[in-house]
Amino acid sequence: MRDTRESRLLLVLLVAIAFALITVDIRGGEDSPLDRPRTAAQTVFGPVEDTVATAVDPVGNAIAAIRDSDERHDRISTLERENAALKHRLGSDDRNRARVAELDKMLKTAGRGQYGIKGAEVIAIGAAQGFSWTVTIDAGSNDGIARDMTVINGDGLVGRITTVGPSTSTVLLANDPDFTVGTRLEKSGEIGFANGQGDRSLRVQLLNGKAKVKKGDRMVTFGSRADRPFVPGVPVGEVVRVDPSRGDLTRTVQVRPYVGFTKLDIVGIVVKPPRTNPRDEVLPPKPAKKPTPKVTVTVTPSANATPGGAAQ
């Protein structure tokens, strides 16, 4: 339409009519004369509005989705943090349960041997004294610890105290090459001396070169004079190899120690020796042997065999 004087007058007239209709509609309220035309218009234009809304709504949904995604991301991050904290706590609980079990085992070992012990925790390994197999524990002279005391755990002999400070002490482990302890074979009572070999088995020299010993035999500490540095009856290890005898005055065997020296945590220092030698009482009971199943074979006579045993 060309911009003429008539077109301008028509536009003004249409605007005036629109304002007049709006005024009438507002004043009429629910009885507005425009209610029927509005309903008809909704009937005609409703489907078009729905179609347009369907086309437009995904954009709004996408914006809402992005907003919700941020909220979900924040929630996921929160849950991940809570889950990590829970796992950390559970891990700590598992470790605490393991330590409680280890402490309980050590107390039972001390109880069987009637050892008075002072509990301690390993706080450092490989002290700066060189290449010795040593650990540092958090108990010292303030706790009644002294040099040359026996150190045990729930499995057996750990070592002996070598140096003592006010609140810490150094333990020379039984697998150290400079470590020597008197041993006694279970039942037979054969005496020997065990020496550490680092990460290998203990080397034990039995004083009797003709001693009868076999794989699986067990050893405990023989004990020292005045129970220092070793109290008697502490489990040492199990024979894993008997070296060939060459007619020597002594006999050498290899012994796997009961204690895992690379995973020490809680230990006990024997501050009070037993009243009597516990001998083999501290050794754990041997597992029961499984009975060998008996197989009974039943022979069914052949149908072709005669009573005399000859075939037909």
Sequence and secondary structure as in RCSB ss.txt:
>XXXX:A:sequence
MRDTRESRLLLVLLVAIAFALITVDIRGGEDSPLDRPRTAAQTVFGPVEDTVATAVDPVGNAIAAIRDSDERHDR
ISTLERENAALKHRLGSDDRNRARVAELDKMLKTAGRGQYGIKGAEVIAIGAAQGFSWTVTIDAGSNDGIARDMT
VINGDGLVGRITTVGPSTSTVLLANDPDFTVGTRLEKSGEIGFANGQGDRSLRVQLLNGKAKVKKGDRMVTFGSR
ADRPFVPGVPVGEVVRVDPSRGDLTRTVQVRPYVGFTKLDIVGIVVKPPRTNPRDEVLPPKPAKKPTPKVTVTVT
PSANATPGGAAQ
>XXXX:A:secstr
    HHHHHHHHHHHHHHHHHHHHHHHHGGG TTHHHHHHHHHHHHHHHHHHHHHHHHHHHHHHHHHHHHHHHHH
HHHHHHHHHHHHHHHHHHHHHHHHHHHHHHHHHHHHHHT EEEEEEEEEES TTSS  EEEES  GGGT  TT E
EE SSSEEEEEEEE SS EEEEETTSTT EEEEEETTT  EEEEE  TTS EEEEES TT    TT EEEE   G
GG S  TT EEEEEEEE    S SSEEEEEEESS GGG  EEEEEEE  SS  TTTTS                 
  TTB TTS B 
